[in-house]
Amino acid sequence: MVSDLLDRGDPSNIALISPEGPVLTYHSLKCQVESLAGQLNSFGIGRGDRVAIVLPNGVENIVSFLAVTASGATAAPLNPAYTREEFVFCLEDVHSKAVITSSSVSDAIKEAIPEQTIDVRVGINSAGKIRFLNRNKNGFPVMKEQIGFGRYCFGIAYLRYYLSPQTGAYQS
C-alpha cells in the first residue's frame, strides 16, 4: 500500500527535502521504506502490532512512519518533549510492541520503555541512508503469513492525540 503510493511519483523526482538533512527521490525513499519495513519484520514487528515513534520532526521521523505502516504495523507518533509519566501512559495505552527513537532522545523515554518492548534506534549517515538497530535484541522473526503486503495489507496508520496528564492540554 505504501509502496503503491510512492510508485505514483516519478522515481527521479524529489520526494523529501530536509533543511539540515538529505534530499530523497521517490526511488530512494521507496527503497529505504521497503528496506526498513523488512528490518522491522525481522525484529518481529508486523500486522496488528503498534509501534510508537519518538523522534523530532525530520527525515528520520517521516521515513520511520512510512516504514512502520509498510511493515503492516500501526504507527503511533509521540511528542519527544513528553515527560516520563506521559510516555508511560501513552506506551501502555497504545500497547506498543516497539518504540523507535534516536540516540539523542531524552532520559524520559529511555526510562519509560517497558522491558518487553522492542527498543529500536534510528540512525542516518551523511548520504541520507537510514538504518534501524534493535537495541535489546528481543525481536523474533515474523511468519510470512503475518506480514501484510499489497492487497492483503491491513496495517492502517493513525495519529493519536493525547491529553497531557499534567496540564490537560492536547499534545500530538
N, C-alpha and C positions, 0 to 999 in steps of 0.2 A: 504494500500500500504506500509506504513512504517512498520506496524506490520508484513506484509509478509516478508519484508527484514530481520527484526530482528528474525523471525522464522527460518531463514536459518542457524543461528548459534546454536551450541549445547547449550541448556539452562544453563548448568553448567559452560561453558567456559567463560573466561573473555572477555568482550566486550569493556571495557573502564577503563583505568588506569590514574589517575592524581597524579603527584608527591606530592602535598600537600592536596589531597582530597581522596575521596573514590575509591574503586575498585568495578566496577559494572559488574555482569554477564549479559549474554544476557537476561536471565529471568528477573532479577531485572530492567534492562534498559527498556525492553519492558513494564513491569508493570508500571514503572514510566512514560514513554512516553504516554501510554494509559490513565493513571490517569490524567496527566497534560493536555492532549488534551481534556478530559472531563471537566476539570476546565475551560479551555478557552471557550469551547462551552457554559458552564453555565454563562460566562461573556458576552455572545452574539457574540462571535467570531466564524466564520465558513467559509464555502466555499465562495470564492470570496473576502474575506477580506484580508487585508495586515497587517502584524504585524512587526514592527521594533524591532530588538533585539540589545540592547546596553549593552553588557556585555564583560568583559575581557575574554581572552581565558581560557577555563577550563570546568569542568564537567557541570556547570550550563548553559553555552553557548551551548554546544553540545546537552544536553537534551532538552533545550528550543527550539532549532532549530528543532529537531525531533518532539517535541510536537506540534509546530505550524503547521508543514506540516501534521501531523496526524490528526489535528483538521479540516483539509480541507482548511486552510488559507495559504497564501503565506508568507514566511519568508523573511525579508529584514535586514540582519545584518549590523549594522553601527559601525564605529570605535568609541570606548568610548573616544578617545582623541580629537574628533571634538570640534570646538568652538560652542557657542550658535547659531551663524549665520549659520554655516554648518548644525547643527541639524535642525534648522527651515527650511532651504532649502530642506533637504532630506525628512523630515517628510511630507512637503507639496507635494513634487514631487512624493513620494510613495503613498500618500493619505492613510497614516497609520491609521487604526482603533484603534490600540493599540500599546503600547510601553512596552517592557519587559526590566526592569532594575533591579539593586540590590540596597541595602541600601547604598552602598559605591560609587554611581555614582556621577559625578561632578555636580556642580551647573548649568553648561551649559545645560545639558539635562533636568534637573528639570525645568529650566526656559523656555525651548523650547517646552515642551509638550503642545499642544493646550488643552483648557478646555474640549472640546468634545471628546478628545481621551482617551481611557481606559488606565489608568496607572497601569501596572501590575508589582509588585515587586516579585523577586525570592529570596527564602531563602533555605538554606540547613542545615540539622542537622548533628551531628557527625557520624551518621550511614549512611550518604550519601543520605538520603531521601530529595527530592526537593519538594517544595510547591510554588504555585503561590498565591499571595494576590492581590485582586483588590483594589487599593488604593483609588479610587474615587467613587467606588460603583455605577457607572452609566451603568454597563453592564446589558443587558436584555437577557433572555433565547432565545436560537436559536430554531426554529422549526425543528422537526426531518427531514423534507424533505430538509432542508438547509445544512445538515451535509453530507459531502462526505465520505463514507466508502467503503472498498472493491472494487468491480469492478466499483462502481459509484464515486470513489474518483477522483476529477479533480483538487485538490489542487496541484500546482507544485511549488516546492521551487526553488528559484533562488538567486544568489549572484550578487548584482548590484554594480558596481564601480562608484564612483562619482569623479568629478574634484573638488578639493578644490576651493571655490570661492576666497580665499585669495592668494593661492600660485599657482593655476593652476595645481598642481601635482595630480596624481591619488591617491585615497585613497580607501581602502576597509573596 
